[in-house]
């Protein structure tokens, strides 16, 4: 039974599909394809029904049919030559010897090659059928999208419902190369949007390991500046943050930080003259808030696993964060003197009022050492700005408390007391400045 016929291939395909359906709950809960592979490799140890699956029974029967005579012959040869192997403490030695000789036999090599070739055909056939089904679904999805407004995009890109619970699809290197080309900034917006949709359905591990990853990453970062594409890029980045190793997420995080800094530099955002309010309904502000929110989500979770990696990975995340928060854009001489520049630290303070990310980074000695070292060597300006803001906030609160003018005057005074006063969802409320939260 060393050779498998077309009927055997069809049966194996059916049994493999049946096995995958039976363990669907196990592999669908895996955060990445690597984890799914580990589950499959250790299925015999974790699944009590392992030996009852028809696919496993078929393979066992095939191995017995192919190697049964070899095992029997080798056992007779060894026991005939040295009878002590068959009894007592020598039993394990006999099993080991028979196993080794069987693995070295020509019959074993032929069986493995035949099984490998057959399973390759079976798996490729399943993948092709899956891709055909996926293409039909994508076509239906595109038709549906064309009937909707182009402004309907995912609002909260880092939410679990929109980012972390998507099913994975198999994708080939050729397809990833084509997607990288479609994401080029010279392509029409609709082509790039469809490429992003396809990319979000692919396993992050496949995308990150492809030869086109460098160009893909550049094109993705470029797409962050496009109002119609940035949400889809953030959705893909969120998937990477949730399922990829730190060396990969660090690369995405630092690229995202540079993109945010570039946006602040090019837009030259500022608070309205004489006001400390932020209009988050402005497209450029809303887009930056989403990007910084995803970064903040990662900042608060990264401490749970960076201790398992070399310090340089952790240092890369910390330094890119401090570099972004140190960003300060000076307005030109034509700008009003009273106009205050809007900076990344203002939006981060709005999203994480109590600086939870910083408290987590300072909690453990492992990360606290790196944070303090970088602050001392390269980012003293952050410490100075934090102290100045604390003093400014304290003095503003004291003036506001001691204010004895009429309510209208007091209201006008409160408007200028802190950059933390912002317009959020139509409601004005005080927000503690980030620098004050750090202390």
N, C-alpha and C positions, 0 to 999 in steps of 0.2 A: 504493500500500500504506500510505497515511497512516492509514487507519482499521483498527483491530484488532477482529476478530470474537470471539465467545465461544470459538470453537475456538482462536484465537490466544492468548487469555488462559489457557486450559487448558494449551496447549503451553508457554507462558512459565512457568507455575507448575511444571510438571514439570521444565523445564530449570533453573529457579532452584534447586529442591530438589536436583537432580543436582549443580549447582555447589557448593552448600553442603556436600553430603556429600564432595565431592572435596577441599575445603579445610578440612574439619572439624578436622584436626590443628592447622592454623595458628590458627584463631580460638578453638578451645577452650583453647589455651594462653595466650590473652590474659588479663591480670589484671583487665581491666575492659572495659565495652562501648566506651568511647572508644578503647582500644587496638585492639579488634576492628575498629572503623570505620576506623582508620588503616591496618590491614592490608589491608582491602578496597579502600581508596582507592589504595593503592600496589601492588596485586596484579600489575598489568602489569609493574612494575619488578622484582618479586621472584619471580614464578612463571614459569618457562620454558614451562610448558604453557598459559599464559593464552590465547593465540590458538587453542588447540585445543579449548577448552571449547565445547560446543554452544550454551550460552547466549550466549557472546560472538559466535559465528558467526551466530546468529539476529539479534542486534542489529546486527551489521555489515551483514547482508543487508537488514535493514529500513531502515537509514540510507541505503544505496546506492539502494534502490528509491524512497525518498521524496525524496532530494536529488540523485540522479544527473543528472537533466535540468537542474536549477538550476545545478549546478557546471559542466556542459558549456556551458551558455548563457553564463554569466558569463566563462568562460575564453575563448570565442570573441569576446565583446564587448571584453574587455581587450586581447587580442592583435591584434584588428583595428584598435583605436584606437592602439595603441603596440606595434609588433612586437618592440621590444627586450626586453620583459618575458619573452618566451618563450625567450631564449637567455642564455648566459653568466651574469654576476653578477646579472642581473635575474630569474633563475628564482625565488629565494626571495621576491623582491618580488611576483611574480605569484601565488605560492601564498598569501602573506599577504593580498593584495587579494581573491582569489577566496574565501578563507575568510571574510573580513570581510563581503563582500557576501552570501555564502550565509547567514551567521548573522543578517543583517539582513532576510532575505527572509521573506515571509509563509508560504512552505512550511516553513521551518525552525521558525518559531513554532508552526505547526499540528502538526508532527511532535513537538516537545517536549511540547506540551500533551497530545496523545494518548498519548504514551509515559508521561508522568507519571501520567495518570489510570488507565491500564491497570495500571502497576506498583503503584500504590496499592491497587487492587482485588486484585491477585495477592498482595501482601505481607499485606494484612489477612486474606485467606482463609487463608494459611499460619499466621498468628498465631492465628486462631480455632481452626484444627485443632490447633495446638500446645497451646492453652489447654484444649481439650476433653480431650486426652490427659493433660495435667497434672492436671486436675480428677479424672479417673478414678484416677490414681496417688495423689493426695492422699486420695481416698475410701478406697482400699485401705489407705493408711498409717494413716488415722484408725481404721479398723476393727481394724487390728493393734494400735494403741496402746491401744485400749479394753480389749484382752485382757491388757494388761500392767499392772504396778503403777504407780501414779502417782508413785512415788518413783524410777522408773528414768529418770534424766536423764543427759545427757552430763557426764562427770566433768572432763575436761581441756578446757575450752572454747577455749583458745587454741592447742591442738595443731593442726598442719597437717592431720592426717587428718580432724579433725572440723570445721574451720573454713574452710580455704583451698581445698579441692578439690571444692567443690560446684558443680554446673552452674547456670547462670543461666537464668531464665525471663523472658519478656517480661511486663510488668505495666503497666496503664494507670493514669492519674491517678484515675479513679473508684474503681478497686480500692484504691489507696493511701489514698484518703479513707475508704473503708469500713474498712480495716484500722486507721487511726488512731482511728476511733470505737470499734472493737471492743477496742482496747487501753486504753480509759479504765478507770481504777481502779474505777469503779462497775459494770463488767461482771463476769459470773461468771468464775471462774478458768479454766474449761475454754475459754470463748470467747477469752479473752486468750491462752491457750496456743496455740490453733489459729491465731490471728492472727500470733503470733510465728513459728510454723512456716512460714507462707506468706511472711512478710517475709524470712526467711532464704533463701528460694529466689529472691528477686528481685534484680536487679542493683543494687548499692549506688548507682550513678550515677542510676538512675531514682528511687530512694527519696529521695536527698539533694536532687534537683532538683524534687521535687513541692511543690505549694503547701501541703500538710499537714505538711511536715517539722517545723516548730516544735512543733506539738502532738504529733507522733509522738515527737520527742526527749523531751519532757516525760513522756509516758506510758512510754517505755522506761526512763527514769531512775527513775520511780516503781516500775516492775516489778522493778528491781534489788533492792529490799528484800523481795520475795516469794520465799521459799525454793523454790517450785515453778516460778518463771519466770526467776530470775536467770541460770541457765545458758544459756537460750535467748537472752537479751539479750546476754550476753557473747559468744555465738557470732556474733551479728549484728555487734557492735562489732568483733570480731576480723576479720571480713570487710572492714569499712570500713577498718581500720588497714592491711590488706594491699593495698588497691587504690585508695584515694582520695587526693586531694591534701592537702597539709599544712593548708590553711585549714579543711578539713572535719574531718580527724583531730584537729586542735587543739581544735575545738569538742566533739568526743566525749570526748577525753581530759580536758579541764577539767570536763566534766559528770560524768565517772566519778570524778574526784578529789573533787568536791563531794559526790557520793553516798557515797563511802567515809567522808569526814569526818563527814557527817551520821549515818552508821551508828554510828561510834565515839561520837558525842555522845549518841545516843539509847540505845544499849545499855550505856554506862558499863562497859566491859569492864575486867577487872583480873586480875592474877596471883593465884593462891590464896595465902592468908595464909601467910607464911613459906616460900614456894616461888618458884622462878624457872622453873617448867615451864608450857608451853602445851599444852592439850589441843585438838589440831586436829580432833578428831572432833566437837566441839561444832558444831552447824549454823551458828551465827552466825560462828564463827571460820573454818570451812571456806569459807563464802560470801565472807568478806572476803579470805581468802587467794587465792581464784580471781580476784577483782577486782583485787587488787594485783599478782597475777602477770601479768595481761593488761597492766596499766599498765607493769610492769617490762619485759615483752617489747617494748613500744612504745618505752620509754626507751632501750633498747639499740640499736634500729634507726633511730630518728628522725634521728640525726646524719648518716646517709648521704644525706639529701635536703633538710635544712632550710637548707643554705647557698644553695639556689636560690630561696629565698623571702625576703621582707622580714624584717627583724629582729624586727618586732612579733609575727610568728607563733612564732618561736623563743622569744621572751621570754614569750609566753603559756604555752607548755608548761613552761618552766623555773620560772616564778613559781607556777603552780598546783602543781607538785611540791613546791617549798619551803614553800608555804603548808600543804600536807597534812602534810609532815614536821615542821612547827613546831607542829602541833596538840598541845595538852596539856590534858587534862581533869583538873580537881581534884575529888577525891571529897569528898562532904559530910562534915560533922563526925561523922555517925553511923557512917561507915566506920572500920574498924580502922586504927590508926596504921601498922601494918606492911603494910597492903594497898597494892600498887603498881599504878597504872593501866596498862593495856595500850594502847599507842599505835601509830599506823600505822608509825612508824619501826621498831618491833620486828618487825612482820611482813615489812617489806621487807628487814630484815637477815637474817631467816630464809630468804627466797627468793633473795636475791642477796648471799651471804656476803661476797664481796670487792668489793661495790659496783662491779660492772663498768660499770653505767650512768653512774656519776659519773666514772669514769676516762675513758670515751669523751667525755663532755661537756667534760672538762678537757683533752682531747688537742689539739684545734684552737684556734687563737687566736680564730677567729670566735665560737665558742660560749663559750670560757673567759672572754672579756671580759665577756659578759653575766652569766655565772654569778657571777663575782667582784663585779661591780657590784651585783647584787641582794643578795648576801650582805652586802656592806658597808652598803648603804642600808636594807634592810628585814629581813634575816634574820640579824642578828648572833647571835641566840639559838642558832641552829644551830651556829655556830662554837664558842660557849661550851660548849654541851652536848657537842659532839664532844670538846673538850679535856678536859672533866671526865670523860667516859666513858673516854678514853684513860688518864688518871691513875688512875681507879678500877680499870680492868682491870689496869694494871701493878701496882698495889698488891695487888690480889687474887691475882694470879699469884705475886707474891713471898711473900705470906703462905702460900699453898698450898704453895709449894716448901719453905719453911722450917718447915712444920708438923711437929712432932715427936710428936704424940699418936698414939694407936692408930688402926688403919685405919678403924674405925667412926666415930671423931670426925673423921678426915680427910675421910671421905665426906660427913658432915654439913656440914663447912666448905665443901667444893667446891660444894654445892648452892646456897649463897648468894653465890658469888663473882661471878656474872655473870648478867645477864638473858638472855644468849645460850644458857643451858642450857635445852633444850626437849625435849618429848616428840614425836617425829616418827616415824610408822608403828611405834609401839611400841618405839622404840629411843631411849635418852637419850644425847645426845652434845653436845660443846661446839661452839658456833657463835660466831665472832667478831662482836662488836657492829658494827653498821653504821658508827657514828662512828669506831671504830678502823680499819675498812677504808678510810675516806676519807683516812686519813693514811698 
